[in-house]
Amino acid sequence: MEFSELIKDEDAYELRCSQSDVDGDALKVYAENVGGEGDTIDELIEAFYDAYCGVHRDMGDFAQELAVDVLGYDFSSLNWPLNNIDWEDAANELRYDYWSDAAPSGDIYVFRNI
């Protein structure tokens, strides 16, 4: 079924998102920004899984979490150097590879450019 058709039936959409363990609001944001007109729900969900990086307070928060994930070390007990890094500036360096959009909670959804 095409995404554009499924989204018209809110109950069916919520059920399909639940079955796929997908945040329906995040999927809508993704579809609005990168979805093709004739994408099926399965195609869109597959692309969403590849691109979705979660919900974050802001891009600086995402940049800090990404640094921890990439380095593979839990920095939570350290003050330095993490409290001396301008994470918003670090996030600006990531804008080529990632994009974000508002989440209903006031946070942001982050996606990889793929």
ROGU-996392 format. One record per atom (N, C-alpha, C): residue in one letter; x, y, z. Coordinates in steps of 0.1 Angstrom, whole numbers, padded with zeros to 4 digits, always signed. Layout:
N
aXYZ/...
***
This chain:
114
m+0008-0012+0000/m+0000+0000+0000/m+0009+0012+0000/e+0005+0022-0008/e+0012+0035-0008/e+0011+0042+0005/f+0022+0049+0009/f+0022+0056+0022/f+0011+0067+0021/s+0010+0074+0010/s+0000+0085+0009/s-0014+0080+0011/e-0017+0068+0008/e-0030+0063+0011/e-0032+0058+0025/l-0022+0051+0030/l-0023+0046+0044/l-0024+0058+0054/i-0017+0069+0052/i-0017+0080+0061/i-0031+0086+0063/k-0040+0084+0053/k-0053+0089+0054/k-0062+0082+0065/d-0058+0070+0068/d-0066+0062+0078/d-0057+0061+0090/e-0060+0070+0100/e-0051+0072+0112/e-0050+0059+0120/d-0061+0052+0121/d-0060+0039+0129/d-0051+0029+0122/a-0053+0027+0109/a-0045+0018+0101/a-0030+0022+0101/y-0028+0035+0101/y-0014+0040+0101/y-0008+0037+0114/e-0015+0040+0125/e-0009+0037+0139/e-0007+0022+0141/l-0016+0014+0136/l-0014-0001+0137/l-0002-0005+0129/r+0000+0000+0117/r+0012-0004+0109/r+0025+0000+0115/c+0025+0012+0121/c+0037+0017+0127/c+0040+0009+0140/s+0030+0005+0147/s+0031-0003+0159/s+0037-0017+0155/q+0031-0023+0145/q+0036-0036+0140/q+0051-0035+0136/s+0055-0024+0131/s+0069-0023+0126/s+0078-0016+0136/d+0073-0013+0148/d+0080-0007+0159/d+0087+0006+0154/v+0078+0015+0148/v+0082+0027+0142/v+0075+0039+0149/d+0082+0049+0152/d+0076+0061+0157/d+0068+0068+0146/g+0055+0068+0146/g+0047+0073+0135/g+0049+0087+0132/d+0051+0095+0142/d+0053+0110+0140/d+0067+0112+0133/a+0077+0104+0137/a+0090+0105+0130/a+0089+0101+0116/l+0081+0090+0114/l+0080+0085+0100/l+0073+0095+0091/k+0063+0102+0097/k+0056+0113+0089/k+0066+0124+0085/v+0074+0128+0095/v+0084+0138+0092/v+0094+0134+0081/y+0098+0121+0082/y+0107+0116+0072/y+0101+0116+0059/a+0089+0111+0058/a+0081+0110+0045/a+0079+0124+0039/e+0076+0134+0047/e+0074+0148+0042/e+0087+0153+0036/n+0098+0149+0041/n+0111+0155+0037/n+0118+0147+0026/v+0116+0134+0026/v+0123+0126+0016/v+0115+0116+0009/g+0103+0114+0013/g+0094+0103+0007/g+0091+0106-0007/g+0090+0096-0016/g+0086+0098-0029/g+0071+0096-0030/e+0065+0102-0041/e+0050+0102-0042/e+0045+0088-0042/g+0051+0078-0049/g+0046+0065-0050/g+0052+0054-0040/d+0059+0059-0030/d+0065+0050-0021/d+0055+0041-0013/t+0057+0028-0013/t+0049+0020-0004/t+0053+0022+0010/i+0045+0018+0019/i+0048+0019+0033/i+0060+0011+0037/d+0061-0001+0031/d+0073-0010+0033/d+0086-0003+0029/e+0086+0003+0017/e+0098+0009+0012/e+0102+0021+0021/l+0092+0029+0025/l+0094+0040+0033/l+0099+0036+0047/i+0094+0026+0053/i+0098+0021+0066/i+0113+0016+0065/e+0116+0009+0054/e+0129+0004+0053/e+0139+0015+0052/a+0136+0025+0044/a+0145+0037+0042/a+0146+0045+0056/f+0135+0046+0063/f+0134+0052+0076/f+0144+0045+0086/y+0143+0032+0086/y+0152+0025+0095/y+0167+0028+0093/d+0170+0029+0080/d+0184+0032+0076/d+0188+0046+0080/a+0179+0056+0080/a+0182+0070+0082/a+0180+0075+0096/y+0170+0069+0104/y+0166+0075+0116/y+0177+0073+0127/c+0180+0084+0134/c+0190+0085+0144/c+0184+0088+0158/g+0171+0089+0159/g+0164+0091+0172/g+0160+0105+0174/v+0154+0107+0186/v+0149+0120+0190/v+0159+0126+0200/h+0163+0139+0198/h+0173+0145+0207/h+0168+0159+0211/r+0174+0164+0221/r+0171+0177+0226/r+0174+0188+0216/d+0186+0186+0209/d+0190+0195+0199/d+0201+0189+0191/m+0207+0195+0181/m+0218+0189+0173/m+0230+0188+0182/g+0232+0197+0191/g+0244+0196+0200/g+0243+0183+0208/d+0232+0180+0213/d+0229+0168+0221/d+0232+0156+0212/f+0228+0156+0200/f+0230+0145+0191/f+0245+0144+0188/a+0252+0155+0186/a+0267+0155+0183/a+0274+0148+0195/q+0270+0152+0207/q+0277+0146+0218/q+0274+0131+0219/e+0262+0127+0217/e+0259+0113+0218/e+0266+0105+0207/l+0267+0111+0195/l+0274+0105+0184/l+0289+0103+0187/a+0295+0113+0193/a+0309+0112+0197/a+0311+0101+0207/v+0303+0099+0216/v+0303+0088+0226/v+0302+0075+0219/d+0292+0074+0210/d+0290+0061+0203/d+0302+0058+0194/v+0307+0067+0187/v+0318+0065+0178/v+0331+0061+0186/l+0333+0068+0197/l+0345+0065+0204/l+0344+0052+0213/g+0331+0048+0216/g+0329+0036+0223/g+0333+0037+0238/y+0332+0049+0244/y+0336+0051+0258/y+0326+0059+0265/d+0322+0055+0277/d+0312+0062+0285/d+0319+0074+0292/f+0317+0086+0287/f+0323+0098+0293/f+0315+0104+0304/s+0304+0097+0308/s+0295+0104+0318/s+0301+0108+0331/s+0312+0101+0335/s+0319+0104+0348/s+0329+0115+0346/l+0332+0119+0334/l+0342+0130+0331/l+0336+0143+0329/n+0343+0153+0335/n+0339+0167+0332/n+0346+0172+0320/w+0359+0169+0319/w+0368+0173+0308/w+0370+0161+0299/p+0370+0163+0286/p+0369+0175+0278/p+0354+0178+0274/l+0345+0170+0278/l+0331+0171+0273/l+0325+0185+0277/n+0328+0190+0289/n+0321+0202+0292/n+0329+0214+0286/n+0339+0212+0279/n+0347+0223+0272/n+0344+0223+0257/i+0336+0214+0252/i+0334+0213+0238/i+0321+0220+0234/d+0322+0229+0224/d+0310+0235+0219/d+0302+0226+0210/w+0292+0219+0216/w+0286+0208+0209/w+0277+0213+0197/e+0272+0225+0199/e+0264+0231+0188/e+0274+0234+0176/d+0286+0238+0178/d+0295+0240+0168/d+0299+0227+0161/a+0301+0217+0170/a+0304+0203+0165/a+0292+0198+0156/a+0280+0201+0160/a+0268+0197+0153/a+0268+0204+0139/n+0272+0216+0138/n+0273+0223+0125/n+0281+0215+0115/e+0292+0209+0120/e+0300+0201+0111/e+0293+0188+0106/l+0283+0184+0113/l+0275+0172+0109/l+0264+0175+0100/r+0261+0187+0097/r+0249+0190+0089/r+0250+0185+0075/y+0262+0182+0070/y+0263+0177+0056/y+0258+0162+0056/d+0260+0155+0067/d+0256+0141+0068/d+0243+0138+0075/y+0238+0148+0082/y+0225+0146+0090/y+0216+0158+0088/w+0203+0156+0090/w+0194+0167+0090/w+0184+0164+0101/s+0177+0175+0105/s+0168+0173+0116/s+0155+0181+0114/d+0145+0178+0121/d+0132+0185+0120/d+0125+0184+0134/a+0116+0192+0136/a+0109+0193+0149/a+0101+0181+0152/a+0101+0177+0165/a+0093+0166+0170/a+0082+0172+0178/p+0070+0166+0180/p+0059+0172+0188/p+0063+0175+0202/s+0073+0168+0207/s+0077+0170+0221/s+0085+0183+0223/g+0089+0190+0212/g+0097+0202+0213/g+0112+0198+0211/d+0115+0185+0210/d+0128+0180+0207/d+0129+0180+0192/i+0140+0173+0187/i+0141+0172+0172/i+0143+0157+0169/y+0139+0153+0157/y+0142+0141+0151/y+0155+0143+0143/v+0164+0133+0143/v+0176+0134+0135/v+0176+0122+0125/f+0180+0125+0113/f+0181+0115+0102/f+0195+0117+0095/r+0200+0106+0090/r+0212+0106+0082/r+0207+0109+0068/n+0216+0116+0061/n+0214+0118+0046/n+0219+0106+0039/i+0210+0098+0033/i+0214+0086+0026/i+0209+0086+0012/
***
